[in-house]
């Protein structure tokens, strides 16, 4: 390699890249409110490709951080989020299949592209390889152009307006003096009062700077307890998942596996992961399973499987464990982002997904170094894997409490009408 960068510098470059990708979520909501997802994805893809091309001229680590980590990370974050919003807009019933196919392609590329990059590095060196990769990545700009916004049918809107006017005219029946008669249910006055109150609240919010910020970034989502519980749980799983991927090769090496055996185990996991991403979304969409429920069950099974793997040594049991873990991992990751879109409206999805990206970045920055510190102190990869399982269990139990509370809340609401009927019959 033409640039001499040690492991600390490499960790710094990848760490800043991951942080920029996640914290770019702050811009997703405001940008997609003003521009279409095709324009944002186009700009993000172009920015990422420019970052890769400029990295080929790097002479220092700071140059790589500015071009590859900051410029490329910002473009990658914008393009990924815009593409996810576009998929959710294009697909409704088969949304899981669409996301599953796209993620399967990503996993397949992550298996094949490193081999291609290794060939490029041997043939052209670092600068030539980065320049070719940057030119190759320009295909994403063409892909972003294909994200055409859906055309809305204006005839439906125009058809609804006359119905609303006829409703109002039927409610307001004027006498010969021009005075509106009172309607029997007296709902018109209450509706007018509610509209006036809503308009007054909107004017107050618009006049205040804080109200404008809340409206721009849709910060009212943080008032939704379900949404907050979802993004915290998903962020915990994301931290456990990213750290497990980094530590798996070192763990396998610590129990005595050779490089060929380690590569075989990782390939088996990746293969079953792709199979799960291709097959399971079709089955889940067919039977109407909720994405969040599938993630809830799959994540705890992934955690248990990884703790079982940590207790294994060489043998068939270890290979079988990797096959099961890879399949469950695919089922979990397919529904990771879809769990966010399931707990909010499509209108607020850009801000909701962007906020989730920010939470991921915060959790990675705060918790990943803690896991690394525990590894350095304990000198045990097994302990770290069990801690990651504990983090996943936190997601599982937090969501379980929410589901139980929701069940009791629904039962209470269904019991109230029965209680009122009994009291009215007694009177």
N, C-alpha and C positions, 0 to 999 in steps of 0.2 A: 504493500500500500504506500502511496506517495506521501501521505500525511501520517506522522507518528502521533497517535492519540492513545493514551492509556485507558484502562478500564474506568477510572474516575471520570475522565472526559466523555467517554461513551455513555455512561450513566447520566451525566449532566445533560447531554444532547437529547437522549430519549426521554428523560424526565421533563424537560422544558417542552418538548414536542407534545407529550401526553397532556400536560397542563394547559397548553395553548389550545389544543383540540377541544378539551372539555370546557374551558372558560370562554371559548367563542360562542357558547350557548347564550351568553348575555345579549349577543347581537341578533340572534335568530328571530326572536319575537318581533322586535321593531322593524327589522328588514323585511320580513315576510308580510308585515302589515302594509308596507308601502310598495314593495315590489313582488312580482310573482316568484314562485319557487324555481321556475326555469331561469330567470335572470340571476337569482342568488346562487343557484347551483352552477351556472355558467361562470359567474365571477369567481366563485370559490375554486372551481376546477382550474380556471386559468391562473389564479394566484398560486395554487399548489404547484402547477407545472412550472411556472416562472421560478418558484423557490428551488425546485429540483435542478433546473438548468443553471441558475446562478450558483448553486452549490458546486457545480463542476469547476468553477474558477476559484474555489476556496483555497486560501493559503494558511489559515489559522482556525482555531476552534471557535473563536468569536464570529468569524465569517459564517461557519456552518450553523451556529446557533441562530444568527440573524436570518439566514436564507432558508435553511432546512427546517429548523425548529419553529421559529416565529412565523415567517412568511408561509411556509408550507403547512404548518400546523393550523394556522388561521384559515387557509383555503380549504384544507381537508375537513375541518369542523363545519364550515358553512355548507360545503357540498354534501357531506353525509347527512346533516340534519334536513337540508332541503329535499334530498332524495327520499328520505323517510316520510316526510310530510306529503310528497307527491304520491308515493305508493299508497298511503292511507286515503288520499283523495281519489285516486283512480279506482281502488278496489274496496268493496264493502263486504260481500259475502265470502269472497276468496282472498281476503287480505292476508291471512296466515300463510297461504300457499305462495303468494307473491313475495312476501318477506322471506319465507323459507328458501325459495329458489335463489333469490338474490344473495342471501347469506351463504348458501351452499357454494355458489360461484366464488364468493370471497374466500371461503375456506380452501377451495380447490386451488385458487390462485396463490394462496399463502403456502401451499405445498409445492407448487411447481416453480413459482417465480424465484425463490432463493437459489434453486439450481441454475436457472438462467442467468441470474446476477453473478453467480460464481464463475460461469463461463466468460461473461463480459469482463470481469475483473482480471482474469488470466489473460484475456486477449487484448484489452484496451487500457487497463489500469483504472484507477479511481476516477480520474477526470473524464475519460472517454465513456466509462460505464454510466456515470451520472448523467452525462449529456444524452446518451441513448435512452436511458430510463425517462428523462424529462420529455424527450420527443415522443416516446411511446405513451407516456401518460397524457399527452394531448388528445388521445382518443376520448378521454373523459369529457373534454369540452364538447365534442360532437355528441356524446351521450346526453349531456345536459341540455343540448338544443332539442332533443326529442321529448323532453318533459313538457309537453304542450298543456297549458291550462285547460280545464274542461269548460266547454261552452254551456252556459246556463240558458234555460228556455225562458225567454222573456214573456211568452204568451201566458204562461201559468201565473206570472205575477200580475199581468194586466187583467186576467180573468178574476183574480181574487179581490181587486179593488172595488169593482161595482157591487159585489156581494156585501162588502163592508159598508158601503154607502147606503145600500138599500136597508141594511139592518138598522143603521142609525136613523134613517128616515122613518122606518116603521115604529121605532121607539118614540121618536119625537113627533107626536101627532098634535098639530097646532089647531086651536079653535079660531073662530072668526076674529077675535081681538088680537091674534098673533101670539098668545101666551101658550107656552107648552103645557100640555096636560100631564098629570102625574101618572106614571106607569105603576102598575100594581105591585111589582116586586121592588121598585125604587132602586134598581141597580145602577141606573144611569148616573145619578149624582155621586154615588160612591166611586164609580169608575173614573169620573171626572176629577174627583178629589185625589184619587190615587195617582192619576196622571200628572196632576199639578204638583203633588209631593215629589214624584220621581224627577220631574223637570227641575224642581228647585234643588234637589240633591245633586243632579248632574251639573247644574250651574255652579254650585258651591265647590264641587270637586274640580271642575274645569278652572275655576278662578284660583285655586290653590296649587302651588308648585308640587306639593306632595301628591295631590290627586292626579296631576298629569303624569308623574312618574309611575304611579300605580296603574294608570290606564295604559301607558306605553308598554310596560313590562308585564302587565297582567298579574301584579303581585297579590291580587285578591285570591289567587289560587292557593296561596299559603294559608288562607283561612279555612280551606277544605281539609279536614282531618284525614279523610281517605287518601287524598292525593299526597299529602305529606308522608303518611305511612308508607305509601307505595314507593315514592322516590328514595326514602331513607332505606327501606328494605332492599331495593334494587341496587343502591349504591354500596351497601354492605356486601351483597353478592358479587358485585363487580370487582371490589377490592380483593375479595377472596379468590375470585377466578383469575385475575391478572397476576397475583402473587403465586398462585399454584402453578400457572404455566411457566413462570420463571424458575421455580424451585424444583419442578419435577425431574429435569435432567440431573440435577445435583443429588437429589434423593436417590435416584436409580443408580447413580455412580457410587453413592455411599454404601449401598447394599451389595456392591460387587459386580454390577452388570458392566459389560464392555460397551464401547461406543456403538457397535453394530446392533447389540441387543437393545440399547437405549433408543436408537433410531427406529428399530422395529416396533417397540412399544408405542412410541409417539405416532408412528405411521398408522398403527392399528386404531389408536384413539381418533385420529383425524378422519380415517376412512369411515368408521361407524358414526362419527359426528355428521359427516356429509350425508350418509344414508338416512339418519334421523331427520335432518333438515329437509330432505326431499320427500320422505314418506309421511312423517307424522302430521305436518300441517294439513295435508289432504284429509287424513282421518279425523283430526280434530274439527276441521271445518264441516266435514260431512255430518258429524254427530252434534254439532253446535256447542262444543265445549268452550267455556270462557278461557281466554288466554291467560288471565291472571290465576285462575284455578289450576291450570296445567303447570304454570311456573311454580306455584306454591307447592304442589306435590313433587314436581321433578327436582326442585332445588334441595329439598331435604334428603331425597334419595341420592343425589350427587354427593352431598356432604357425608352421608353414611358410607357410601361406596369408597370415597377417598380415605376415610379413616380406616376402613377395612384394608385398603391398599397399603396404607402406612404400616400395617402389621404383617404384611406379606414379605417373603423373600423370593428367591428364584424359583420358577416352576410354572406349571400350568395354571395354578390359581391366580398368579399375578397377571397372566395374559388374559384370562377370563374377566378378571376385575377391570382391566383396561378396556376391554370390549364393552362391558356394561356401562362403565363410567363415560366412555365416548358417546354412546347412544343417548344416555340421560343428559349429558352436557348439551348435545344438539337440541333436544327437546326443550331445555331450559333457555338457551341463548336465543332460539327463534322467538320465544314469547317474552324476552326481556324488555325490548322497546315497545312491543305491542301492549304490555301491561300498562304503560303510560297512556297510550292512546285510548285504552278502554275505560279509563277513569276520568276522562274529560271530553268536552265537545270538540268537534273538528275545527271549529273557529278558534279555539284557544290551544289547539295542539302545538303550534309553533312555539309559543311561550312556555307551555308545559314541558315540552321536550327539551327546550333550551335550558330551563331551570333544572331539569334532571341532569343535563350535562354538567352544569355548574356544581351541583351536589356531588356528582361523581368525582370531579376534580378536587373538591375540598376533602372528600373522604380518602382519596388516593394520597394526597399530600400529607394528611395527618396520620393515617393508619399504616400505610406501607412502610415508612421508616420504623414504626414501632415493631412490626413483624420482623423486619431485618435486624433490629436490635435484639429481639428475643432469640433469634437464630444465632447471632454472634455470642450472646451470653451463654446460652444453653448448649451450643454446638450440636443441636439436634434438629434435623429437618422434620422428623416425625412429630415433634411437639408443635412445630409451626403448622403442619397440616391439620392437626387436631384443633388448633386455635382458629384456623380458617373454617373448619366445620362448625365450631362454636359461633362464629359470625353468621354463617348461613342459618344456623338454628335460631339466631336472634330474629332474622327475617321471618322464618317459618312461624315462630310463636307470636310475634307481633301481629302478623296477618291473621293467625288463628284467633287471637283475642278479638280482633276487629270483626271477623266473620261471626263469631259466637255472639258478640254484642249486637250485630245487625240482625241476627236471627231472633234474639229476644225482643229487640225493638219492633220487628215486624209482627211478632206474636202479640205484643202489647197493643199495637194499633188494630189488629184484627179482633182483639178481645173487647176493645172499647165500644164499638157499635153494638155488640151483643149485650153489653152491660146497659147501654142506653135504652135498648129495646125492652129489657126487663123492667127498668124503672118506669118507662112510659106505660107499659102494660099494667104495672102495679097501681099507678095513679088512675 
